[in-house]
Amino acid sequence: MIIRRIIAAVFAAGCAVPMLAGAVDTYTCFAPPGPGGLANGILAHGKTDSAGNAIEVGDFGGSGFVYTTGAGWTSLAPQQVLTPADPYVGAAAAGPTTGFPYLVGINAAGTVVGSFSVYPWPAAPATGTYWGLDLPLIWNSVTGYANPQPQPWVLAADQTFFAPPNQGFLTYYMTDFLGIGDNGLIGGEAYDPTIATDTAGIGFIYNPTAGTIDGFAPGYTTVQPALSDGSKPQPGSGFSIVWDFNHAGWFVGGGLSATQQREAIVYNPTGSQYYYLTSPNAVIMARGINDGDTASPSGNCPTAGPCYRIAGWSAPWDSTVPTYGSSGGQVGYYADFDPVSGAFQQPQVVHCDQQTGTAALPGIASWVFTGIDNKNVLYGQWKDSLNKNHPLLAIPNGSLGLPVSTANGVFTFDVVVPSDSSTFYIDPPVALGYRYKIGEGNPRFGSVTLPILSFGTSYTIEVDDRRFEVAPGQVFDFTRVGHKHGVRSFRVKGIDPANALNPANPTAFITGLTLVSAGKFTGTMRPLTDHDHDNDRDDDD
């Protein structure tokens, strides 16, 4: 197969800007376990909430799932949905019928957006053709499906809940929410499946409040920017879409221009300015944007301030372009972006298809990144040769340490840690627990973040004679529980045996660690079994 680097041009409000030069990261891709052991699905996005805990959203086995600390994986059940008999003529609602939740976006407050998919439609449109129907979805673990609007769409538990209807927006009746910002703005796309795919939809920002947010009035506002060649997406003759927001309110998406095909867009809410990333003879779309990895920044942005990283996918536009993936399909990429100058790094393909041995993703044909967190970890999906979707994570190799040696069942590492706030990940084969210990002369452990697995909602961390219950994805800070100088060693117990992780898989139990200062980690992880009492003290006080 041939996978070539994406050749890109960058534009700010229609004007070319210089490309960023600098470091290039390599990534290790792996398929994380889905909830309940589900192997097929999409890990749509992952972020960190205000307390520093992991939150994730995805779709597995035909159901939407949300992961939050403490609650673990929550499945959103199908709901009874009221559907319009014919959106073209505005007929009264028909139904109720079953709507299946499809989850895509999440913000730091844990509010989820997506759509209810209904197929087939219970009533025939005036066109005489049956189509499916997408209705917008908002969900929160506290309020459930709750977003009052004039038109009731969702019925559940004998209560009427509300999802914001299209209400005549562009006359397009398929309305998908795809991303939500911390400020409450929602991005998405409204489209008509009866129109050709590449001109089917127009992106929008939806403001669910009564006041203006970042210049967007209440209700729907179309996103139809002048793209890199000056053309604007129009209903029936163009395409635009809004996907993801970062904490500062910047959002990303894509558009179909008249001459450059599909191009990625980045929007600055402060200056109301769009930036464009194009690739000759190829599609390139932006799906995720982070706040910049302040702990271990790439250094690719020359100006002061954060260096945002965007993630998405690209694919050949026509048969004259050399194939990207083994089937000529989509490939995931990342690119750093300087919000001060508007310059992009040349997009870098993440080669998930070139991993070998136990790290290989068997039969991988294409892969897409749909989200990115502030540690530059990428979220998405990969598709195998049988066209089945699988969840996907990719961790920067500079942050991932695999054992350099194994002796008597103890795994030894050698990882350079650039600062006390740098999170690095280590991973050996799995057991029922582990004992972690620094090497001679290493800085002490400052914190630990344990992985989200298919089963189990908590682990037990033991330091000396003290025990702490910790949720997967939760940052546990030793310096705040009586060990102000950090700890030399600690134990993790309570790995649910139902996870049945493959001991030969080098990415089966990835653990995030920080040290109290910059230095080197040459420590060890020793597996604990159900016969191992491991009662030695750590003497860290």
C-alpha positions as a printed Julia matrix, in Angstrom:
541×3 Matrix{Float64}:
   0.0     0.0    0.0
   1.02    3.64  -0.42
   0.26    6.18   2.27
   1.63    9.55   1.36
   1.9    12.68   3.45
  -0.99   15.11   3.0
   0.15   18.08   0.95
  -1.73   21.09   2.21
  -2.26   24.78   1.68
  -3.4    27.12   4.42
  -5.63   30.17   4.15
  -6.85   32.77   6.66
 -10.05   34.45   5.52
  -9.11   33.63   1.94
  -5.46   34.72   2.21
  -2.54   32.33   2.25
  -0.54   32.17   5.5
   2.79   30.43   6.19
   2.92   26.84   7.37
   4.27   26.04  10.83
   7.57   24.22  10.97
   8.62   22.09  13.88
   8.53   18.77  15.63
   6.52   15.82  14.34
   4.99   13.38  16.82
   4.54    9.7   16.17
   1.65    7.82  17.73
   0.82    4.3   18.86
  -2.72    3.28  17.9
  -4.74    0.65  19.73
  -8.32   -0.56  20.09
  -9.49    0.17  23.66
 -12.06   -2.17  25.23
 -15.65   -1.08  24.79
 -18.25   -1.07  27.57
 -19.33   -4.54  28.61
 -16.69   -6.09  26.37
 -18.23   -4.74  23.15
 -15.6    -4.79  20.42
 -17.46   -3.05  17.6
 -18.16    0.64  17.79
 -16.84    4.19  17.73
 -15.04    6.06  20.51
 -16.28    9.44  19.36
 -14.64   11.78  21.86
 -12.86   12.11  25.16
 -12.24   15.17  27.31
 -11.26   16.11  30.83
 -13.83   17.66  33.15
 -13.21   20.57  35.54
 -11.98   18.14  38.24
  -9.41   16.58  35.89
 -11.35   13.34  35.38
 -11.86   11.57  32.07
 -15.21   11.64  30.28
 -15.83    9.75  27.04
 -18.68    9.25  24.61
 -19.21    6.69  21.86
 -21.46    4.18  20.18
 -21.0     0.45  20.7
 -23.14   -2.43  19.52
 -25.85   -0.08  18.23
 -26.21    1.84  21.52
 -24.92    5.2   22.7
 -22.65    5.15  25.78
 -21.25    7.83  28.08
 -18.37    7.29  30.51
 -18.19    9.47  33.63
 -16.12    9.05  36.79
 -18.0     7.1   39.43
 -20.88    6.03  37.2
 -18.7     4.21  34.69
 -20.27    3.43  31.32
 -23.93    4.51  30.96
 -26.01    3.27  28.05
 -28.63    5.66  26.67
 -31.65    3.55  25.84
 -33.76    4.09  22.72
 -36.59    6.58  23.28
 -40.09    7.06  21.94
 -39.84    9.95  19.5
 -42.54   12.07  17.86
 -41.76   12.58  14.17
 -43.27   14.98  11.62
 -45.52   13.29   9.09
 -43.97   15.35   6.32
 -41.34   18.03   7.03
 -41.78   19.58   3.59
 -45.37   20.6    4.22
 -45.16   20.95   7.99
 -47.77   18.3    8.77
 -48.62   17.4   12.34
 -46.42   14.98  14.26
 -46.8    11.28  13.64
 -45.77    8.48  15.94
 -44.51    8.0   18.5
 -41.88    5.67  17.14
 -38.5     4.44  18.35
 -35.47    6.72  18.08
 -32.0     5.26  18.6
 -29.48    7.61  20.26
 -26.28    8.24  18.31
 -23.76   10.12  20.48
 -21.02   12.3   19.05
 -20.0    15.31  21.16
 -19.37   16.07  24.84
 -18.19   19.08  26.82
 -16.35   19.46  30.12
 -19.65   19.55  32.05
 -20.54   16.11  30.7
 -23.38   17.31  28.47
 -23.71   15.06  25.44
 -25.06   15.86  21.98
 -25.93   13.7   19.0
 -29.1    12.62  17.27
 -32.0    10.2   17.45
 -32.05    8.05  14.34
 -35.43    6.83  13.12
 -35.65    4.38  10.22
 -37.81    3.76   8.4
 -39.87    6.89   8.78
 -43.37    5.99  10.0
 -45.02    8.28   7.47
 -44.27    8.64   3.75
 -43.06   12.12   2.74
 -44.79   13.88  -0.12
 -41.94   12.75  -2.38
 -43.24    9.19  -2.02
 -39.86    7.91  -0.84
 -39.15    6.54   2.61
 -36.14    7.94   4.34
 -34.7     7.75   7.8
 -34.96   10.73  10.09
 -32.4    12.32  12.43
 -33.66   14.41  15.34
 -31.23   16.43  17.5
 -30.33   15.1   20.94
 -29.06   16.71  24.16
 -28.47   14.64  27.31
 -26.95   15.24  30.72
 -26.45   12.74  33.54
 -28.31   15.04  35.96
 -31.22   16.29  33.83
 -31.48   13.47  31.29
 -33.06   14.48  28.0
 -34.03   18.02  28.85
 -34.02   21.07  26.63
 -37.44   22.76  26.55
 -38.62   23.93  23.15
 -42.06   24.62  21.65
 -42.15   21.33  19.76
 -42.06   18.07  21.74
 -39.97   15.38  20.09
 -38.91   12.92  22.74
 -41.17   10.9   25.04
 -39.74    8.93  27.95
 -41.04    7.59  31.28
 -44.44    9.25  30.73
 -42.78   12.64  30.55
 -42.39   14.84  27.52
 -38.83   15.93  26.94
 -37.71   18.26  24.23
 -34.96   18.3   21.67
 -34.62   21.42  19.53
 -36.4    20.83  16.22
 -35.31   22.15  12.88
 -38.36   24.47  12.76
 -38.05   25.23   9.07
 -34.27   25.7    9.17
 -33.16   25.67   5.53
 -36.06   23.27   4.79
 -33.58   20.47   5.66
 -35.22   17.98   7.99
 -32.24   15.81   9.01
 -30.71   17.67  11.96
 -27.61   16.29  13.71
 -25.91   17.81  16.73
 -22.19   16.98  16.47
 -20.31   19.03  19.08
 -20.92   21.18  22.15
 -18.73   23.85  23.67
 -18.2    24.58  27.33
 -20.11   27.83  26.73
 -23.21   25.85  25.67
 -23.06   26.49  21.92
 -23.82   23.42  19.79
 -22.51   22.72  16.31
 -23.87   20.38  13.69
 -25.34   19.91  10.25
 -28.81   19.99   8.72
 -29.2    18.08   5.48
 -31.56   16.46   3.01
 -30.69   12.88   1.99
 -32.62   13.26  -1.25
 -29.88   15.63  -2.47
 -26.49   14.42  -3.72
 -24.12   13.63  -0.87
 -21.57   16.4   -1.47
 -24.19   19.15  -1.54
 -26.56   17.73   1.02
 -25.98   19.8    4.14
 -25.3    23.17   5.71
 -23.55   23.54   9.06
 -24.95   25.52  11.91
 -24.4    26.85  15.41
 -27.33   26.33  17.77
 -27.62   28.61  20.81
 -30.07   27.03  23.3
 -30.16   30.08  25.6
 -32.11   33.33  25.51
 -28.97   35.46  25.2
 -26.15   35.93  22.69
 -23.04   33.74  23.12
 -19.8    34.66  21.3
 -21.81   36.68  18.8
 -24.32   33.9   18.05
 -27.96   34.83  18.64
 -30.46   32.42  20.24
 -31.6    29.59  17.97
 -29.95   28.43  14.75
 -27.3    30.37  12.8
 -26.04   28.91   9.54
 -22.29   28.51   9.01
 -21.66   29.48   5.39
 -18.22   31.11   5.34
 -16.38   32.36   2.3
 -14.0    29.44   1.79
 -10.42   29.46   0.53
 -11.45   30.27  -3.05
 -14.1    32.81  -2.01
 -17.07   30.53  -2.68
 -19.78   30.05  -0.03
 -21.65   26.79   0.66
 -25.28   27.12  -0.39
 -28.22   24.72   0.12
 -28.26   22.32  -2.81
 -24.94   23.55  -4.22
 -22.46   23.34  -1.36
 -21.64   21.79   1.96
 -20.51   22.87   5.43
 -20.41   21.21   8.85
 -19.44   22.09  12.46
 -17.91   19.39  14.67
 -16.02   20.29  17.84
 -15.2    23.16  20.22
 -12.33   23.84  22.59
 -12.59   25.62  25.94
 -11.85   29.03  24.38
 -14.8    28.62  21.98
 -12.81   27.95  18.81
 -14.56   25.38  16.64
 -13.62   23.17  13.7
 -15.46   21.57  10.81
 -15.35   21.57   7.05
 -16.77   22.99   3.86
 -17.07   22.2    0.16
 -15.62   24.97  -1.98
 -16.07   25.42  -5.7
 -12.46   24.65  -6.64
 -10.67   23.08  -3.64
 -13.17   20.3   -2.9
 -13.7    19.64   0.82
 -11.47   21.64   3.15
 -11.02   21.88   6.91
 -12.12   25.04   8.72
 -11.13   26.54  12.07
 -13.17   29.44  13.51
 -11.94   32.17  15.87
 -14.86   33.43  18.0
 -12.98   36.54  19.12
 -12.2    37.87  15.67
 -15.1    36.1   13.91
 -12.51   34.78  11.45
 -12.21   31.49   9.59
  -8.99   29.67   8.72
  -8.84   26.96   6.03
  -6.72   23.9    5.45
  -6.88   22.43   1.95
  -5.31   19.46   0.19
  -5.12   19.36  -3.63
  -7.14   16.49  -5.14
  -8.09   15.25  -1.69
 -10.74   15.66   0.98
  -9.51   16.96   4.33
 -11.84   17.51   7.29
 -11.26   18.72  10.87
 -13.18   16.8   13.55
 -11.54   17.75  16.87
  -9.64   20.63  18.48
  -8.02   20.85  21.92
  -6.84   23.66  24.2
  -3.18   22.88  23.6
  -1.01   20.52  25.59
   0.38   22.99  28.13
   2.13   20.19  30.04
   4.3    19.04  27.12
   3.68   21.44  24.22
   4.91   20.57  20.77
   6.85   23.82  20.41
   5.51   24.23  16.87
   3.85   27.59  17.61
   6.41   30.42  17.69
   4.15   32.92  19.46
   3.28   33.12  23.14
   0.15   31.32  24.24
  -1.37   27.93  23.54
  -0.63   25.78  20.52
  -3.9    24.1   19.54
  -3.9    20.7   17.88
  -6.62   19.68  15.46
  -7.43   16.14  14.34
  -9.53   14.68  11.57
  -9.31   12.63   8.42
  -8.35   12.86   4.77
  -8.99   10.73   1.7
  -8.27   10.89  -2.05
 -10.77   12.89  -4.06
 -10.39   10.96  -7.31
  -8.66    7.92  -8.8
  -5.64    9.93  -9.96
  -4.45   10.36  -6.36
  -2.27    7.57  -4.89
  -4.21    5.59  -2.31
  -3.96    6.6    1.34
  -5.23    3.48   3.06
  -5.21   -0.15   2.03
  -8.63    0.34   0.45
  -8.08    3.93  -0.68
 -10.25    5.06   2.22
  -9.95    7.57   5.01
  -6.85    8.07   7.15
  -6.52   10.02  10.38
  -4.21   13.01  10.76
  -3.27   15.73  13.22
  -1.9    19.24  12.74
  -0.79   21.92  15.2
  -2.39   25.35  14.81
  -1.16   28.73  16.05
  -4.23   30.77  17.1
  -2.18   33.99  17.03
  -0.81   33.82  13.48
  -3.41   31.44  12.04
  -0.67   29.15  10.72
  -1.03   25.37  10.55
   1.54   22.63  10.75
   1.54   20.49   7.64
  -0.99   17.73   8.46
   0.67   14.52   9.61
  -0.87   11.12   8.88
  -0.93    8.85  11.94
   0.11    5.46  10.53
  -2.2     3.14  12.44
  -1.87    0.6    9.6
   1.91    0.21   9.95
   2.01   -1.27  13.46
   3.26   -4.83  13.66
   3.26   -7.76  16.04
   0.94   -7.59  19.04
   0.39   -3.87  18.38
  -1.1    -4.48  14.91
  -4.75   -3.69  14.23
  -5.76   -6.77  12.21
  -7.21   -6.05   8.79
  -7.24   -2.28   9.22
  -8.54   -0.65   6.04
  -9.23    2.92   7.13
  -9.25    5.05  10.27
 -10.73    8.39  11.36
 -10.01   10.67  14.3
 -13.1    12.35  15.74
 -11.72   13.94  18.9
  -8.56   15.0   20.75
  -7.93   15.78  24.42
  -5.49   18.16  26.06
  -2.79   15.5   26.35
  -2.93   15.16  22.53
  -4.52   11.71  22.81
  -6.63   11.03  19.69
 -10.07    9.35  19.7
 -11.93    7.78  16.8
 -12.61    4.57  14.94
 -10.91    2.13  12.6
 -12.58   -0.1   10.06
 -11.46   -3.63   9.25
 -11.54   -5.52   5.95
 -15.07   -6.75   6.77
 -16.25   -3.13   7.07
 -16.75   -3.38  10.84
 -16.04   -0.36  13.05
 -13.82   -0.59  16.12
 -12.97    2.05  18.76
  -9.59    3.71  18.37
  -7.16    5.54  20.65
  -3.76    6.92  19.63
  -1.19    8.07  22.21
   1.87   10.18  21.3
   4.94    7.95  21.41
   6.85   10.57  23.33
   4.44    9.93  26.2
   4.18    6.13  25.92
   6.74    3.86  27.54
   6.79    0.1   27.05
   8.98   -2.18  29.17
  12.64   -2.26  28.2
  13.22   -5.5   30.08
  11.41   -8.23  31.99
  12.97  -10.33  34.76
  11.14  -12.66  37.12
   7.82  -11.19  36.03
   8.85   -7.6   36.87
   8.67   -5.0   34.06
  11.37   -2.3   33.94
  11.02    1.03  32.07
  13.27    3.81  30.83
  11.29    7.03  30.15
  12.49   10.66  30.03
   9.99   12.98  31.79
  10.41   16.64  30.73
   8.54   18.32  33.61
   6.58   17.72  36.8
   3.3    18.27  34.91
   4.08   15.9   32.05
   1.87   12.81  32.0
   3.55    9.7   30.62
   1.96    6.3   30.06
   3.45    2.88  30.81
   2.03   -0.51  30.0
   2.97   -4.14  30.72
   0.85   -7.27  30.45
  -2.17   -7.33  32.78
  -2.84   -8.98  36.13
  -5.31   -8.45  39.0
  -3.16   -5.62  40.28
   0.29   -4.01  40.12
   2.98   -2.61  42.36
   4.61    0.53  40.93
   8.06    1.61  42.13
  10.48    4.33  41.04
  14.06    3.52  40.11
  17.23    4.6   41.87
  17.54    8.41  41.78
  14.13    8.93  40.09
  11.79   11.73  41.22
   8.84   10.4   43.22
   5.41    9.7   41.79
   3.14   12.76  41.9
  -0.08   11.33  40.49
  -1.57    8.35  38.69
  -4.44    7.95  36.2
  -5.74    4.4   35.67
  -7.37    3.21  32.43
 -11.04    2.9   31.53
 -11.82   -0.77  30.85
 -14.91   -2.74  29.84
 -15.8    -3.79  33.38
 -15.37   -2.22  36.79
 -16.1     1.26  38.14
 -13.25    1.59  40.65
  -9.76    0.5   41.65
  -8.08    0.43  45.06
  -4.82    2.33  45.45
  -2.72    1.31  48.45
   0.06    3.46  49.91
   1.58    2.09  53.11
  -1.45    1.05  55.19
  -3.89    3.49  53.56
  -6.41    2.58  50.87
  -8.17    4.87  48.42
 -11.02    4.07  46.05
 -10.29    5.64  42.66
 -12.4     5.63  39.5
 -10.96    4.79  36.07
  -9.91    7.98  34.33
  -9.67    9.9   37.6
  -6.43   11.77  38.35
  -5.29   10.67  41.83
  -2.8    13.16  43.32
  -0.57   11.68  46.02
   0.6    15.14  47.12
  -2.92   15.99  48.28
  -3.48   12.96  50.49
  -0.64   13.37  52.97
   2.38   12.74  50.72
   3.42   16.28  49.83
   6.76   15.06  48.42
   5.16   12.26  46.39
   5.58    8.5   46.88
   8.29    5.99  45.99
   5.85    3.17  45.37
   2.19    2.24  45.5
  -0.11   -0.63  44.6
  -3.21   -0.84  42.43
  -5.71   -3.6   43.07
  -9.25   -4.43  42.04
  -8.83   -5.01  38.29
 -12.04   -6.83  37.38
 -11.18  -10.35  36.12
 -14.11  -10.06  33.68
 -11.99   -7.77  31.52
 -10.01  -10.87  30.48
  -7.27   -8.76  28.94
  -4.67  -10.46  26.77
  -1.39  -10.7   28.73
   0.54  -10.5   25.45
  -1.07   -7.18  24.47
   1.41   -4.35  25.14
  -1.41   -1.77  25.34
  -3.77   -3.68  27.64
  -3.43   -1.6   30.83
  -2.06    1.85  30.01
  -1.35    3.85  33.17
  -0.83    7.62  33.26
   1.82    8.85  35.71
   3.42   12.13  36.71
   6.57   12.7   38.76
   7.03   15.53  41.26
   9.85   16.96  39.15
  11.53   16.58  35.79
  13.83   13.63  35.42
  13.88   10.04  34.33
  11.66    7.09  35.18
  13.57    3.81  35.3
  11.15    2.15  37.68
   9.18   -1.05  37.63
   5.71   -2.56  37.64
   5.28   -5.93  39.3
   2.07   -7.86  38.55
   0.03   -8.94  41.59
  -2.03  -12.12  41.52
  -4.75  -13.37  43.83
  -2.04  -15.31  45.71
   0.2   -12.26  46.18
  -0.21  -10.47  49.53
   2.53   -7.85  48.9
   2.46   -6.48  52.43
   5.75   -4.59  52.31
   5.57   -0.94  53.31
   6.48    1.92  51.0
   7.91    4.21  53.71
   7.05    7.38  51.83
   6.3     9.73  54.71
